[in-house]
Amino acid sequence: MAIPDYQAVMLPLLKYAGDGKEHHIRDAIEKLAEEFELSEEERKELLPSGQQAIFKNRIGWANTYLKKAGLLGSRKKGYFSITRRGLDVLREKPPSIDVSFLKRYKEFNEFYNKDKQVLIDKPDVPEAEGKRALDPEESLEIAYQKLHNELVSEIISTTKKCSPAFFESLVVDVLTKMGYGGSRVDAGKAIGKSHDGGIDGIIKEDRLGLDVIYIQAKRWEGTVSKPEIQKFAGALIGKKAKKGVFITTSSFSKEAIEYADFTGNIVLVDGEMLARLMIEYNVGVSRVK
């Protein structure tokens, strides 16, 4: 069974609290997961951010909305119980409870309409996921992911147009932000100076220089194939090197990826991964609200 949306769990959540007892939200999540016959995989499925389970998030929003409408109450964090108004609703035996239903209550409307910016266009996100309504947090995350993916594409496109020297400098910036290469000066001296037998540079694995990583940094238009990785692997053997990183603006063929996995000491970083690392470590991008 598909994971129900946050509006679909409102009535079951209210019914769960219908015994008048105080319940912990964690127990409600387990009980409703059983009621909706969710598999273990569905219970563990995460939001795009990976920070919280989707079903837990939807129960949380249903709980919040029912509280704002005065159907549920709470005397301590993490717990909830039904109110007199909530009991009255259950006596009505509604077929379902959704946002439209809750708008009959003044308190809910004050909460729902609070701080709405009428001059700002609504984010370009779907109203439903396969006809299932998205809660506010999911809508924001989907909007964020869309912007994030568009930024990744833009970064890849821009990076492919830069000069080889600029690309090598960019690689240095990313690696040092990730904690490799010692100081920025040390890393800058290491990258782009070797060009020896398929090696573009050597960088410290840590600030103390206890081990080194050999780098191949190439702007590439087409897919990087297996022979290029074999050439790099051969260069590593010639240097008696333990570790290597092949970074490109393009992508790698299936055979290239399989060969790198086979060697056990080569990490492949394609254009998309490089762009996402740039965003994560604020290289060439800046955060805005």
ZADO-1210 file (C-alpha; in nm, 4 decimals, padded with zeros to 6 digits):
<atoms>
<atom x="00.0000" y="00.0000" z="00.0000" code="MET" pos="1"/>
<atom x="00.1270" y="00.3478" z="-00.0838" code="ALA" pos="2"/>
<atom x="00.2146" y="00.5847" z="00.2006" code="ILE" pos="3"/>
<atom x="-00.0993" y="00.7903" z="00.2770" code="PRO" pos="4"/>
<atom x="-00.0747" y="01.1697" z="00.2619" code="ASP" pos="5"/>
<atom x="-00.0996" y="01.3855" z="00.5727" code="TYR" pos="6"/>
<atom x="-00.4684" y="01.4632" z="00.5177" code="GLN" pos="7"/>
<atom x="-00.5585" y="01.0962" z="00.4779" code="ALA" pos="8"/>
<atom x="-00.4198" y="01.0198" z="00.8259" code="VAL" pos="9"/>
<atom x="-00.6078" y="01.3010" z="01.0043" code="MET" pos="10"/>
<atom x="-00.9266" y="01.1061" z="01.0723" code="LEU" pos="11"/>
<atom x="-00.7472" y="00.7805" z="01.1700" code="PRO" pos="12"/>
<atom x="-00.5249" y="00.9817" z="01.4053" code="LEU" pos="13"/>
<atom x="-00.8297" y="01.1468" z="01.5654" code="LEU" pos="14"/>
<atom x="-01.0004" y="00.8086" z="01.6009" code="LYS" pos="15"/>
<atom x="-00.6845" y="00.6669" z="01.7610" code="TYR" pos="16"/>
<atom x="-00.7123" y="00.9369" z="02.0275" code="ALA" pos="17"/>
<atom x="-01.0873" y="00.8762" z="02.0620" code="GLY" pos="18"/>
<atom x="-01.0428" y="00.6700" z="02.3782" code="ASP" pos="19"/>
<atom x="-00.9741" y="00.9957" z="02.5652" code="GLY" pos="20"/>
<atom x="-00.6315" y="00.8819" z="02.6860" code="LYS" pos="21"/>
<atom x="-00.3022" y="01.0638" z="02.6423" code="GLU" pos="22"/>
<atom x="-00.0905" y="00.9088" z="02.3677" code="HIS" pos="23"/>
<atom x="00.2700" y="00.9465" z="02.2553" code="HIS" pos="24"/>
<atom x="00.3103" y="01.0382" z="01.8895" code="ILE" pos="25"/>
<atom x="00.5583" y="00.7522" z="01.8468" code="ARG" pos="26"/>
<atom x="00.2916" y="00.4969" z="01.9439" code="ASP" pos="27"/>
<atom x="00.0459" y="00.6569" z="01.7011" code="ALA" pos="28"/>
<atom x="00.2958" y="00.6269" z="01.4172" code="ILE" pos="29"/>
<atom x="00.3379" y="00.2543" z="01.4822" code="GLU" pos="30"/>
<atom x="-00.0357" y="00.1919" z="01.5216" code="LYS" pos="31"/>
<atom x="-00.1346" y="00.3802" z="01.2060" code="LEU" pos="32"/>
<atom x="00.1465" y="00.2183" z="01.0051" code="ALA" pos="33"/>
<atom x="-00.0120" y="-00.1154" z="01.0940" code="GLU" pos="34"/>
<atom x="-00.3606" y="00.0143" z="01.0115" code="GLU" pos="35"/>
<atom x="-00.2467" y="00.1289" z="00.6668" code="PHE" pos="36"/>
<atom x="-00.0566" y="-00.1994" z="00.6222" code="GLU" pos="37"/>
<atom x="00.2698" y="-00.0266" z="00.5390" code="LEU" pos="38"/>
<atom x="00.5689" y="-00.2458" z="00.4659" code="SER" pos="39"/>
<atom x="00.8952" y="-00.2055" z="00.6527" code="GLU" pos="40"/>
<atom x="01.0432" y="-00.0316" z="00.3488" code="GLU" pos="41"/>
<atom x="00.7516" y="00.2140" z="00.3310" code="GLU" pos="42"/>
<atom x="00.7852" y="00.2917" z="00.7022" code="ARG" pos="43"/>
<atom x="01.1534" y="00.3709" z="00.6558" code="LYS" pos="44"/>
<atom x="01.1217" y="00.5677" z="00.3289" code="GLU" pos="45"/>
<atom x="01.2771" y="00.9102" z="00.3781" code="LEU" pos="46"/>
<atom x="01.2002" y="01.2637" z="00.2658" code="LEU" pos="47"/>
<atom x="01.4237" y="01.4083" z="-00.0097" code="PRO" pos="48"/>
<atom x="01.6477" y="01.5589" z="00.2599" code="SER" pos="49"/>
<atom x="01.7004" y="01.2159" z="00.4151" code="GLY" pos="50"/>
<atom x="01.6397" y="01.3655" z="00.7593" code="GLN" pos="51"/>
<atom x="01.3078" y="01.2040" z="00.8492" code="GLN" pos="52"/>
<atom x="01.0787" y="00.9175" z="00.7499" code="ALA" pos="53"/>
<atom x="00.7961" y="01.0306" z="00.5191" code="ILE" pos="54"/>
<atom x="00.5212" y="00.8586" z="00.7199" code="PHE" pos="55"/>
<atom x="00.6478" y="01.0011" z="01.0493" code="LYS" pos="56"/>
<atom x="00.6564" y="01.3468" z="00.8913" code="ASN" pos="57"/>
<atom x="00.2988" y="01.3155" z="00.7646" code="ARG" pos="58"/>
<atom x="00.1683" y="01.1977" z="01.1018" code="ILE" pos="59"/>
<atom x="00.3464" y="01.4939" z="01.2588" code="GLY" pos="60"/>
<atom x="00.1768" y="01.7424" z="01.0269" code="TRP" pos="61"/>
<atom x="-00.1631" y="01.5801" z="01.0727" code="ALA" pos="62"/>
<atom x="-00.1131" y="01.6084" z="01.4484" code="ASN" pos="63"/>
<atom x="-00.0160" y="01.9759" z="01.4142" code="THR" pos="64"/>
<atom x="-00.3177" y="02.0609" z="01.1968" code="TYR" pos="65"/>
<atom x="-00.5629" y="01.8812" z="01.4270" code="LEU" pos="66"/>
<atom x="-00.4181" y="02.0665" z="01.7254" code="LYS" pos="67"/>
<atom x="-00.4446" y="02.4015" z="01.5487" code="LYS" pos="68"/>
<atom x="-00.8107" y="02.3243" z="01.4769" code="ALA" pos="69"/>
<atom x="-00.8670" y="02.2401" z="01.8428" code="GLY" pos="70"/>
<atom x="-00.9517" y="01.8736" z="01.7806" code="LEU" pos="71"/>
<atom x="-00.6439" y="01.7500" z="01.9649" code="LEU" pos="72"/>
<atom x="-00.4628" y="01.8970" z="02.2626" code="GLY" pos="73"/>
<atom x="-00.1261" y="01.8495" z="02.4307" code="SER" pos="74"/>
<atom x="-00.0067" y="01.8972" z="02.7862" code="ARG" pos="75"/>
<atom x="00.3534" y="01.7922" z="02.7245" code="LYS" pos="76"/>
<atom x="00.5889" y="01.7575" z="02.4305" code="LYS" pos="77"/>
<atom x="00.5457" y="01.4483" z="02.2176" code="GLY" pos="78"/>
<atom x="00.2029" y="01.3619" z="02.3573" code="TYR" pos="79"/>
<atom x="-00.1523" y="01.4371" z="02.2474" code="PHE" pos="80"/>
<atom x="-00.5105" y="01.3669" z="02.3502" code="SER" pos="81"/>
<atom x="-00.8522" y="01.4324" z="02.2032" code="ILE" pos="82"/>
<atom x="-01.0500" y="01.7429" z="02.3024" code="THR" pos="83"/>
<atom x="-01.4246" y="01.7867" z="02.3520" code="ARG" pos="84"/>
<atom x="-01.4377" y="01.9392" z="02.0032" code="ARG" pos="85"/>
<atom x="-01.2571" y="01.6380" z="01.8651" code="GLY" pos="86"/>
<atom x="-01.5088" y="01.4037" z="02.0270" code="LEU" pos="87"/>
<atom x="-01.7917" y="01.6080" z="01.8747" code="ASP" pos="88"/>
<atom x="-01.6343" y="01.5613" z="01.5310" code="VAL" pos="89"/>
<atom x="-01.6105" y="01.1851" z="01.5788" code="LEU" pos="90"/>
<atom x="-01.9805" y="01.1776" z="01.6684" code="ARG" pos="91"/>
<atom x="-02.0495" y="01.3416" z="01.3308" code="GLU" pos="92"/>
<atom x="-01.8843" y="01.0368" z="01.1675" code="LYS" pos="93"/>
<atom x="-01.7267" y="01.2339" z="00.8798" code="PRO" pos="94"/>
<atom x="-01.5979" y="01.0199" z="00.5899" code="PRO" pos="95"/>
<atom x="-01.2671" y="01.2044" z="00.6082" code="SER" pos="96"/>
<atom x="-01.0940" y="01.5084" z="00.7550" code="ILE" pos="97"/>
<atom x="-00.8827" y="01.7410" z="00.5423" code="ASP" pos="98"/>
<atom x="-00.7754" y="02.1044" z="00.5304" code="VAL" pos="99"/>
<atom x="-01.1122" y="02.2116" z="00.3875" code="SER" pos="100"/>
<atom x="-01.2878" y="02.0424" z="00.6787" code="PHE" pos="101"/>
<atom x="-01.0627" y="02.2146" z="00.9351" code="LEU" pos="102"/>
<atom x="-01.1320" y="02.5568" z="00.7846" code="LYS" pos="103"/>
<atom x="-01.4666" y="02.5592" z="00.9662" code="ARG" pos="104"/>
<atom x="-01.2679" y="02.6569" z="01.2781" code="TYR" pos="105"/>
<atom x="-01.1506" y="03.0143" z="01.3325" code="LYS" pos="106"/>
<atom x="-00.8347" y="02.9079" z="01.5179" code="GLU" pos="107"/>
<atom x="-00.7250" y="02.6908" z="01.2277" code="PHE" pos="108"/>
<atom x="-00.7816" y="02.9651" z="00.9707" code="ASN" pos="109"/>
<atom x="-00.5734" y="03.2082" z="01.1770" code="GLU" pos="110"/>
<atom x="-00.2916" y="02.9530" z="01.1816" code="PHE" pos="111"/>
<atom x="-00.3315" y="02.8488" z="00.8169" code="TYR" pos="112"/>
<atom x="-00.3361" y="03.2026" z="00.6790" code="ASN" pos="113"/>
<atom x="-00.0698" y="03.3420" z="00.9102" code="LYS" pos="114"/>
<atom x="00.2177" y="03.5214" z="00.7367" code="ASP" pos="115"/>
<atom x="00.0992" y="03.4269" z="00.3850" code="LYS" pos="116"/>
<atom x="00.2742" y="03.6428" z="00.1272" code="GLN" pos="117"/>
<atom x="00.0198" y="03.7226" z="-00.1435" code="VAL" pos="118"/>
<atom x="00.2788" y="03.9064" z="-00.3514" code="LEU" pos="119"/>
<atom x="00.5096" y="03.6083" z="-00.3772" code="ILE" pos="120"/>
<atom x="00.4273" y="03.3468" z="-00.6371" code="ASP" pos="121"/>
<atom x="00.3527" y="03.0025" z="-00.5065" code="LYS" pos="122"/>
<atom x="00.6534" y="02.7650" z="-00.5401" code="PRO" pos="123"/>
<atom x="00.6391" y="02.5555" z="-00.8538" code="ASP" pos="124"/>
<atom x="00.5757" y="02.2251" z="-00.6788" code="VAL" pos="125"/>
<atom x="00.3065" y="01.9649" z="-00.7391" code="PRO" pos="126"/>
<atom x="-00.0079" y="01.9837" z="-00.5268" code="GLU" pos="127"/>
<atom x="-00.0168" y="01.6098" z="-00.5073" code="ALA" pos="128"/>
<atom x="00.2079" y="01.3106" z="-00.5368" code="GLU" pos="129"/>
<atom x="00.0069" y="01.0636" z="-00.7400" code="GLY" pos="130"/>
<atom x="-00.3142" y="01.2366" z="-00.6246" code="LYS" pos="131"/>
<atom x="-00.1818" y="01.2544" z="-00.2669" code="ARG" pos="132"/>
<atom x="-00.1530" y="01.5952" z="-00.1030" code="ALA" pos="133"/>
<atom x="00.1918" y="01.7054" z="00.0072" code="LEU" pos="134"/>
<atom x="00.2368" y="01.8555" z="00.3502" code="ASP" pos="135"/>
<atom x="00.4107" y="02.1958" z="00.3782" code="PRO" pos="136"/>
<atom x="00.7504" y="02.0489" z="00.4612" code="GLU" pos="137"/>
<atom x="00.7412" y="01.8080" z="00.1668" code="GLU" pos="138"/>
<atom x="00.6405" y="02.0904" z="-00.0683" code="SER" pos="139"/>
<atom x="00.9357" y="02.2988" z="00.0493" code="LEU" pos="140"/>
<atom x="01.1753" y="02.0068" z="00.0136" code="GLU" pos="141"/>
<atom x="01.0576" y="01.9299" z="-00.3404" code="ILE" pos="142"/>
<atom x="01.0925" y="02.2972" z="-00.4329" code="ALA" pos="143"/>
<atom x="01.4419" y="02.2971" z="-00.2813" code="TYR" pos="144"/>
<atom x="01.5420" y="01.9792" z="-00.4655" code="GLN" pos="145"/>
<atom x="01.4232" y="02.1280" z="-00.7952" code="LYS" pos="146"/>
<atom x="01.6321" y="02.4416" z="-00.7405" code="LEU" pos="147"/>
<atom x="01.9258" y="02.2292" z="-00.6250" code="HIS" pos="148"/>
<atom x="01.9159" y="02.0111" z="-00.9384" code="ASN" pos="149"/>
<atom x="01.8890" y="02.3160" z="-01.1634" code="GLU" pos="150"/>
<atom x="02.1950" y="02.4621" z="-00.9905" code="LEU" pos="151"/>
<atom x="02.3858" y="02.1361" z="-01.0417" code="VAL" pos="152"/>
<atom x="02.3129" y="02.1486" z="-01.4167" code="SER" pos="153"/>
<atom x="02.4193" y="02.5118" z="-01.4349" code="GLU" pos="154"/>
<atom x="02.7451" y="02.4420" z="-01.2516" code="ILE" pos="155"/>
<atom x="02.8291" y="02.1502" z="-01.4806" code="ILE" pos="156"/>
<atom x="02.7632" y="02.3623" z="-01.7898" code="SER" pos="157"/>
<atom x="02.9768" y="02.6502" z="-01.6605" code="THR" pos="158"/>
<atom x="03.2609" y="02.4217" z="-01.5485" code="THR" pos="159"/>
<atom x="03.2872" y="02.2640" z="-01.8942" code="LYS" pos="160"/>
<atom x="03.3473" y="02.6095" z="-02.0427" code="LYS" pos="161"/>
<atom x="03.6319" y="02.7042" z="-01.8091" code="CYS" pos="162"/>
<atom x="04.0008" y="02.6728" z="-01.8973" code="SER" pos="163"/>
<atom x="04.2060" y="02.3663" z="-01.7944" code="PRO" pos="164"/>
<atom x="04.4018" y="02.5811" z="-01.5463" code="ALA" pos="165"/>
<atom x="04.0818" y="02.7140" z="-01.3898" code="PHE" pos="166"/>
<atom x="03.9411" y="02.3624" z="-01.3634" code="PHE" pos="167"/>
<atom x="04.2533" y="02.2376" z="-01.1865" code="GLU" pos="168"/>
<atom x="04.2280" y="02.5319" z="-00.9455" code="SER" pos="169"/>
<atom x="03.8617" y="02.4483" z="-00.8878" code="LEU" pos="170"/>
<atom x="03.9523" y="02.0892" z="-00.8018" code="VAL" pos="171"/>
<atom x="04.2064" y="02.2189" z="-00.5508" code="VAL" pos="172"/>
<atom x="03.9430" y="02.4387" z="-00.3856" code="ASP" pos="173"/>
<atom x="03.6984" y="02.1498" z="-00.3524" code="VAL" pos="174"/>
<atom x="03.9560" y="01.9080" z="-00.2141" code="LEU" pos="175"/>
<atom x="04.0927" y="02.1532" z="00.0410" code="THR" pos="176"/>
<atom x="03.7397" y="02.2428" z="00.1570" code="LYS" pos="177"/>
<atom x="03.6844" y="01.8697" z="00.2074" code="MET" pos="178"/>
<atom x="03.9929" y="01.8561" z="00.4293" code="GLY" pos="179"/>
<atom x="04.2488" y="01.7183" z="00.1834" code="TYR" pos="180"/>
<atom x="04.5702" y="01.8710" z="00.0612" code="GLY" pos="181"/>
<atom x="04.6964" y="02.0435" z="00.3746" code="GLY" pos="182"/>
<atom x="04.6857" y="02.4189" z="00.3172" code="SER" pos="183"/>
<atom x="04.5460" y="02.5813" z="00.0021" code="ARG" pos="184"/>
<atom x="04.9012" y="02.6825" z="-00.0918" code="VAL" pos="185"/>
<atom x="05.0333" y="02.3271" z="-00.0525" code="ASP" pos="186"/>
<atom x="04.7487" y="02.1858" z="-00.2593" code="ALA" pos="187"/>
<atom x="04.7927" y="02.4508" z="-00.5270" code="GLY" pos="188"/>
<atom x="05.1551" y="02.3544" z="-00.5650" code="LYS" pos="189"/>
<atom x="05.0678" y="01.9869" z="-00.5939" code="ALA" pos="190"/>
<atom x="04.7941" y="02.0016" z="-00.8568" code="ILE" pos="191"/>
<atom x="04.8688" y="02.0824" z="-01.2164" code="GLY" pos="192"/>
<atom x="05.2438" y="02.0552" z="-01.1826" code="LYS" pos="193"/>
<atom x="05.3043" y="01.6872" z="-01.2449" code="SER" pos="194"/>
<atom x="05.1394" y="01.5792" z="-01.5724" code="HIS" pos="195"/>
<atom x="05.3623" y="01.2732" z="-01.5453" code="ASP" pos="196"/>
<atom x="05.2404" y="00.9470" z="-01.6910" code="GLY" pos="197"/>
<atom x="04.8710" y="01.0164" z="-01.6576" code="GLY" pos="198"/>
<atom x="04.9051" y="01.1935" z="-01.3201" code="ILE" pos="199"/>
<atom x="04.7898" y="01.5557" z="-01.2989" code="ASP" pos="200"/>
<atom x="04.8942" y="01.6075" z="-00.9413" code="GLY" pos="201"/>
<atom x="04.9615" y="01.4728" z="-00.5969" code="ILE" pos="202"/>
<atom x="04.7778" y="01.5937" z="-00.2901" code="ILE" pos="203"/>
<atom x="04.8060" y="01.5156" z="00.0796" code="LYS" pos="204"/>
<atom x="04.5289" y="01.2954" z="00.2167" code="GLU" pos="205"/>
<atom x="04.5355" y="01.4878" z="00.5437" code="ASP" pos="206"/>
<atom x="04.6918" y="01.8032" z="00.6813" code="ARG" pos="207"/>
<atom x="04.9820" y="01.6077" z="00.8324" code="LEU" pos="208"/>
<atom x="05.0679" y="01.4488" z="00.4997" code="GLY" pos="209"/>
<atom x="05.0640" y="01.0939" z="00.6364" code="LEU" pos="210"/>
<atom x="04.9541" y="00.9671" z="00.2959" code="ASP" pos="211"/>
<atom x="04.9062" y="01.1095" z="-00.0523" code="VAL" pos="212"/>
<atom x="04.6402" y="01.0835" z="-00.3218" code="ILE" pos="213"/>
<atom x="04.7208" y="01.0959" z="-00.6926" code="TYR" pos="214"/>
<atom x="04.4868" y="01.3097" z="-00.8989" code="ILE" pos="215"/>
<atom x="04.3669" y="01.3043" z="-01.2576" code="GLN" pos="216"/>
<atom x="04.1573" y="01.6165" z="-01.3270" code="ALA" pos="217"/>
<atom x="04.0160" y="01.6455" z="-01.6778" code="LYS" pos="218"/>
<atom x="03.7503" y="01.8537" z="-01.8472" code="ARG" pos="219"/>
<atom x="03.5721" y="01.6077" z="-02.0721" code="TRP" pos="220"/>
<atom x="03.2915" y="01.6324" z="-02.3260" code="GLU" pos="221"/>
<atom x="03.2125" y="01.2690" z="-02.3988" code="GLY" pos="222"/>
<atom x="03.1834" y="00.9766" z="-02.1591" code="THR" pos="223"/>
<atom x="03.5094" y="00.8711" z="-01.9957" code="VAL" pos="224"/>
<atom x="03.5669" y="00.5109" z="-02.1012" code="SER" pos="225"/>
<atom x="03.7458" y="00.2165" z="-01.9423" code="LYS" pos="226"/>
<atom x="04.0806" y="00.2669" z="-02.1266" code="PRO" pos="227"/>
<atom x="04.1243" y="00.6079" z="-01.9611" code="GLU" pos="228"/>
<atom x="04.0802" y="00.4537" z="-01.6168" code="ILE" pos="229"/>
<atom x="04.3164" y="00.1703" z="-01.7084" code="GLN" pos="230"/>
<atom x="04.5762" y="00.4265" z="-01.8134" code="LYS" pos="231"/>
<atom x="04.5359" y="00.6071" z="-01.4803" code="PHE" pos="232"/>
<atom x="04.5564" y="00.2772" z="-01.2904" code="ALA" pos="233"/>
<atom x="04.8788" y="00.1953" z="-01.4747" code="GLY" pos="234"/>
<atom x="05.0222" y="00.5335" z="-01.3791" code="ALA" pos="235"/>
<atom x="04.9385" y="00.4630" z="-01.0142" code="LEU" pos="236"/>
<atom x="05.1153" y="00.1283" z="-01.0307" code="ILE" pos="237"/>
<atom x="05.4191" y="00.2998" z="-01.1815" code="GLY" pos="238"/>
<atom x="05.4268" y="00.5411" z="-00.8877" code="LYS" pos="239"/>
<atom x="05.3586" y="00.2616" z="-00.6360" code="LYS" pos="240"/>
<atom x="05.0630" y="00.4747" z="-00.5310" code="ALA" pos="241"/>
<atom x="04.7938" y="00.3428" z="-00.3000" code="LYS" pos="242"/>
<atom x="04.5109" y="00.5817" z="-00.3874" code="LYS" pos="243"/>
<atom x="04.3882" y="00.7796" z="-00.6842" code="GLY" pos="244"/>
<atom x="04.0990" y="01.0099" z="-00.7719" code="VAL" pos="245"/>
<atom x="03.9829" y="01.0670" z="-01.1300" code="PHE" pos="246"/>
<atom x="03.7784" y="01.3870" z="-01.1555" code="ILE" pos="247"/>
<atom x="03.5993" y="01.4950" z="-01.4717" code="THR" pos="248"/>
<atom x="03.3301" y="01.7358" z="-01.5882" code="THR" pos="249"/>
<atom x="03.1635" y="01.4525" z="-01.7781" code="SER" pos="250"/>
<atom x="03.0437" y="01.1039" z="-01.6803" code="SER" pos="251"/>
<atom x="03.1940" y="00.7556" z="-01.6735" code="PHE" pos="252"/>
<atom x="03.0921" y="00.4518" z="-01.8753" code="SER" pos="253"/>
<atom x="02.9605" y="00.1456" z="-01.6947" code="LYS" pos="254"/>
<atom x="03.2810" y="-00.0410" z="-01.7830" code="GLU" pos="255"/>
<atom x="03.4935" y="00.2427" z="-01.6422" code="ALA" pos="256"/>
<atom x="03.3010" y="00.2370" z="-01.3147" code="ILE" pos="257"/>
<atom x="03.3279" y="-00.1410" z="-01.2886" code="GLU" pos="258"/>
<atom x="03.7018" y="-00.1296" z="-01.3539" code="TYR" pos="259"/>
<atom x="03.7568" y="00.1399" z="-01.0911" code="ALA" pos="260"/>
<atom x="03.5628" y="-00.0721" z="-00.8403" code="ASP" pos="261"/>
<atom x="03.7766" y="-00.3704" z="-00.9368" code="PHE" pos="262"/>
<atom x="04.1014" y="-00.1852" z="-00.8632" code="THR" pos="263"/>
<atom x="03.9789" y="-00.0961" z="-00.5151" code="GLY" pos="264"/>
<atom x="04.1972" y="00.2170" z="-00.4969" code="ASN" pos="265"/>
<atom x="04.0466" y="00.4541" z="-00.7546" code="ILE" pos="266"/>
<atom x="03.7579" y="00.6883" z="-00.6790" code="VAL" pos="267"/>
<atom x="03.5662" y="00.8371" z="-00.9716" code="LEU" pos="268"/>
<atom x="03.4112" y="01.1843" z="-00.9430" code="VAL" pos="269"/>
<atom x="03.1901" y="01.2801" z="-01.2376" code="ASP" pos="270"/>
<atom x="03.0557" y="01.6242" z="-01.3229" code="GLY" pos="271"/>
<atom x="02.7352" y="01.5851" z="-01.1222" code="GLU" pos="272"/>
<atom x="02.9149" y="01.4654" z="-00.8102" code="MET" pos="273"/>
<atom x="03.1704" y="01.7466" z="-00.8420" code="LEU" pos="274"/>
<atom x="02.8891" y="02.0030" z="-00.8728" code="ALA" pos="275"/>
<atom x="02.7133" y="01.8648" z="-00.5660" code="ARG" pos="276"/>
<atom x="03.0394" y="01.8766" z="-00.3695" code="LEU" pos="277"/>
<atom x="03.0853" y="02.2383" z="-00.4782" code="MET" pos="278"/>
<atom x="02.7388" y="02.3204" z="-00.3435" code="ILE" pos="279"/>
<atom x="02.7917" y="02.1269" z="-00.0204" code="GLU" pos="280"/>
<atom x="03.1272" y="02.2936" z="00.0512" code="TYR" pos="281"/>
<atom x="03.0342" y="02.6368" z="-00.0881" code="ASN" pos="282"/>
<atom x="03.2876" y="02.6403" z="-00.3695" code="VAL" pos="283"/>
<atom x="03.1842" y="02.8773" z="-00.6487" code="GLY" pos="284"/>
<atom x="02.8363" y="02.9145" z="-00.4981" code="VAL" pos="285"/>
<atom x="02.6901" y="03.1074" z="-00.2067" code="SER" pos="286"/>
<atom x="02.3924" y="03.0418" z="00.0163" code="ARG" pos="287"/>
<atom x="02.0829" y="03.2584" z="-00.0112" code="VAL" pos="288"/>
<atom x="01.7511" y="03.2377" z="00.1725" code="LYS" pos="289"/>
</atoms>
